[in-house]
């Protein structure tokens, strides 16, 4: 039996949610491999570090990422009968660094090469270095075996090519506005494009975070656990208002639920689900460019810069802690460069065709 599509499927999802059925999303975090009960056992040291990070206020996402990278290292070490932090030496860490430089790309990465991307390798080794530095400061180890380990060089990659205004309109036009879910999906796309917020930030928006009178939305506890207020825009605000009037009341299962954009289960979206949905919409729009929710964030920044926005305002809109992160958009926004080239370069000003032009023969 084929699964119903659109709002017709919501009743089934809501029935499953009310019955306590399992929802889709990320799987449970795998446990650390057993490494013994010694005070400096690798598994125990990893647990202590993550607990210390939680006490210092690190976000659950950061802690989960560190647990993932440490688990990869500990699994590799246990296979070589290295189970205690005191048994980890600089040659062991150098061997691990060579190991991760040769393994194939993970399924969730975009890399198509023969090994993990340099940024992924750097994250793995940076996590291990931070861990051993913390163990040394806590006197679990007498010296830090990772102190002389050099990280892979940083890559300098440009953001994905932004969508053009015509491509944006094609993406916005794929939603069936006769279906309440189509109204919701159109409203989410409008918010992504207009505000440039991250997918997790959109998933966590609350009803009180939208201020239609001022045309703003408040991002609470975004990346780095920072709040910020960003511009929403009149068109995006109008679509959010339509969604609140037409679609959200039919998706809500609990009047106490304050999440702005509700899934078919009546709760907040999993950010991974938003990415999958955006990929489907982009294919439906016939767009060949790769990317999902973050591509609309790039597009928002690029279009603002091309239309004369000061880079510091774009930094505030995107929530970048460092201006250098925002400045990378100046390297992909070549509209002004093309204008200057056409105005100043002799070859661009010359209208005389080359002498061997086949049209002259």
Buried (B, 14 or more C-beta within 10 A) or exposed (E): EEEEEEBEEBEEBBEBBEEEEEBEEEEEEEEBBEBEEBEBBBBBBBBBBBEEBEEEEBBEEBBEBBBBBBBBBBEBBBEEEBBBBBBBEBEBBBBBBEEBEEBEBEEEEEBEEEBBBBBBBBBBBBBBBBBBBBBBEEEBBEEBBBEEBEBBEEEEEEBBBBBBEEBBEBBBEBBBEEBBBBBBBBBBBBBBBBBBBBBBBBBBBBEEBBEBEEBBBBBBEBBEEEEBBBBBBEEBBEBBEBBBEBBBEBBBBEEEBEBBBBBBBBBBBBBBBBBEBBBEBBEEBEBEEEBBBBBBBBBBBBBBBBEEEEBEEBBBBBBBEEEEEBEBBBEBBEEEEEEEEEEEEEEEEEEEEEEEEEEEE
